[in-house]
């Protein structure tokens, strides 16, 4: 399903139906530039509504931020491709659970925040026996993440996520470049 840019027929009733808790067999949904009608609160019921979602494009919707993305990442367990171009209030916070930290005693902790986090005995960069890895339960199917033109998503956070996933998660950064071990691959 794809909603055209500035679709005049997309009203509250259609949005209400799309985000109602009844399960839908949607696998691909393009809501790019749907206008100012999409907001974080619309995504509260998607846990049961979009169980089969594989590809989701929410780019250029000014009223969508961290809360909606966090709900999507938790609810859409089959999601493989997420495009969030131009979400100006989005930060890396919804993506932090992708990365886990393994402590010397073998316990794991979800990262919050990701890089140079203060720990009881210094910072992560001072602990060679501490390593990061991809979560085995959060967004385990996600293969592509596009955050082009997302002003508040930091490159260092994207690089940490890429490292933790061993680059199995293709990340497209602010400039539209792929995050690589060298930092960015210029297109």
Secondary structure as GFF3:
##gff-version 3
##sequence-region A 1 187
A	DSSP	alpha_helix	12	18	.	.	.	ID=ss1
A	DSSP	beta_strand	28	30	.	.	.	ID=ss2
A	DSSP	three_ten_helix	40	45	.	.	.	ID=ss3
A	DSSP	alpha_helix	46	49	.	.	.	ID=ss4
A	DSSP	beta_strand	55	57	.	.	.	ID=ss5
A	DSSP	alpha_helix	66	75	.	.	.	ID=ss6
A	DSSP	beta_strand	81	83	.	.	.	ID=ss7
A	DSSP	three_ten_helix	93	98	.	.	.	ID=ss8
A	DSSP	beta_strand	99	102	.	.	.	ID=ss9
A	DSSP	beta_strand	108	110	.	.	.	ID=ss10
A	DSSP	beta_strand	118	119	.	.	.	ID=ss11
A	DSSP	beta_strand	122	123	.	.	.	ID=ss12
A	DSSP	three_ten_helix	124	126	.	.	.	ID=ss13
A	DSSP	beta_strand	131	134	.	.	.	ID=ss14
A	DSSP	beta_strand	144	146	.	.	.	ID=ss15
A	DSSP	alpha_helix	155	164	.	.	.	ID=ss16
A	DSSP	beta_strand	170	172	.	.	.	ID=ss17
A	DSSP	beta_strand	178	180	.	.	.	ID=ss18
A	DSSP	beta_strand	183	185	.	.	.	ID=ss19
###
